[in-house]
């Protein structure tokens, strides 16, 4: 008998491949950056980063449209970290305090997001696969019109999760302690625990048109 395929499938994710030593550098918008240690800056939009480490405190870090290959962002402290419409392959965001982490419209393969405090995580209309979000405190997670494939949450919590129009395959939400899901009808393709389903039962009933009365 053929062996059944594991479900949900785990993310195929690995840390960025960084060299042992990085040179110090300065980031430039539309610039090419390879094997550098770079402080976050206000305008790094449409730049390319390969095997780089970014960190620091800044009023706003704009990496809109950037390309990131084997990159880490460590201990970022900023009201806004924008990676809108970015192309990402093996990115690790670790630690830090971020007001808005904007990944809307991004194409993401292998994202590790860990030990971070984020008020607003936007993945609206993003295509995200093979990603792990672990040990994070999140206020709002925005996933409308996102496509999520092999994405797992571990030991994380959120106040509100917006899944309107989301498409999911092997989205593992068992490790996400969420107070509210705004659209349970869009959770097709997600995996939850029995306890999570019990908490969502009234919302699921309403979505199915069931009148529940004691």
N, C-alpha and C positions, 0 to 999 in steps of 0.2 A: 504494500500500500504506500502510495506517495505521502511524504511528510507534509503536513499542513504548513502553510506559510504563516510566520509569526505576525500577529496583528494586535495592536498597531505596530507597524514597522518602526524600529528605532531610527533616529536620525543618524546619517552617515557623516559625522562631524569630527573634525580634528583641529587642534590649535594651529595658529598661523606658523608657517615655516620661516623663522627669523634667523639671521646669522648671529653668531655669538657676540660679535661686536658691531655696534652701529656708530656711524659718524654723526656729529651734531649738525643740524641743518635748519634752514628757514623755509617755511612753506610759502608757495606762491600760487595764486589762482591761475588755472590753465597750465601750471608747471608740471614737470615730470620729476618724481622723487623716488630714489631707489636706495634701500639700505641706510635710512637716515632716522635719527631721533629728532622729532620735530615738535615744538610747542604748538598747541592749538591756537588758531588765529581767526579773526573775524571773517576773512574772505579766502577760503581755499576751494572755491567753487570750480567745478570742471577740471580739477587737477587729477593727476594720476599718481597713485602711491603703490609701491611694490616693496614688500619686506620692510615696512616702516613701523615705528612706534610713535604714537602721538599722545600728548598728555598736557595737563595744565588747567588754569583757571582763566576764563575769558567771558566777556559779556554776551557774546554770541559766536558760535562756531558754524560757519556756513560751508558745508561740503556738498552743496547741491550739484547733482550731475557728475560727481567725482567717480573715479574708478579705483577700487581698493582690492588689491591682491596680496594675501598674506600680510595683514595689518592688525595691530593691536591699538586700542584706545584705552588708556589706563588712567584711573582716578580723575576723570574729567569732571570739572565743576563749572557748570554753565547753565543759564536759564534756557538756552536753546542749542541743541546740537542737531543740525539739519543735514540729513543724508538723503533728502528727497531726490527721487529719480536716479539714485546712484546705482552703479554696477558693482556687486560685492561678491568676492570669492575668498572664503576663509578670513573672517573678521572676528576678533575677540574684543568685546567691550567689557571691561572689568572694573568694578568699584566705582566710586564717584557719586556725585549728586547732580542729577540732570532734571531740569524743569520739563522741557519737551524734547523727546527724542523722535525726530520726524524721519521715518523711513517710508513715507507714502510714495507709491509709484516705483519703488526700488526693485531691482532684480537681485535676489539674495540667494546665494548658495553657501552653506556652511557659516552660520553665525552662532557665536557663543556669547551670550549676554549673562553676566553673573555678578552677584554681590553688589548690585547697583540699586539706588533709590531713584525712581523716575515718577514724576507726577503724571505725565501724559506720554504714552507710547503709541505712536501712530504708524500702522501698517496698511493704511487705506490703499486699496488697489495695488498693493505690492504683490510680487510673486516671491514667496519665501519657501525654501526647501532645505532639508537637512540642517535644522537649527535647534539649539538648546537654550532655554531660558531658565536659569537656576539661581536660587537663593536671592531673588529680587523682590523688592517691595514696590508695587505699582499702584497708582491711584486709578488711572483709566487706561484700558487697552482698547485701541480702535482697530477693528479688522474689517470694516465694510468693503465689500467687493474685492477682498484679498483672496489669493489662492495660496493655501498652506499645505505643504506636502512633507511628511515626516518631520513634524515640529513637536517638540516635547517641552512641557513645563515641569520643573522639579522644585519643591520646597519654596514656592513663591505664592504671593497673595496679591489680590487686586480688589478694588472697590467695585469697579464696573467694567464689563467686557461687551463691546459692541460688535456683534457678528453679522449684522445685516448684509445680505448678499454675498457672504463668504462661501468659498468652495474649499472643502477640506478633504484630505486623504491621509490617514494616519496622523491626525492631530491629537496628541495625547494631552488632555487637560487634567489628568488625575492628580498631578502635582501642583495644581493651581487652586488656591483657596479664594474663590471669587464670591463677593456678596450678591452680585446680580449679573445676569446675562440679558442684554436688551432684546435679543431675538432668538429664542430657542429653536425656531423652525430652520435656522441656518446652521444648526449644529450637526447636520448630517455629515458623516465621515469623521466625527470626533469621538473620542473615547473618554468616558467619565466613570467615576466610581458609583457603586450603589448608593452610597450616602449622598453624593452630589445629586443623583437623580431624585432621591427622596426630597431634598430641599427644593428642587426645581419642579416637583410634581404639580403644584397649583398653576404654575406658569405653563407647563406642558399641557395641562388639562384645558386651560383657557384657549391655547393655541389650536387645540383639536376641537374646540367648540363644545366642550363638556362642562355642564353646569354642576359644580360640586357644592353640596349643601349638607350640613350635619343636622 
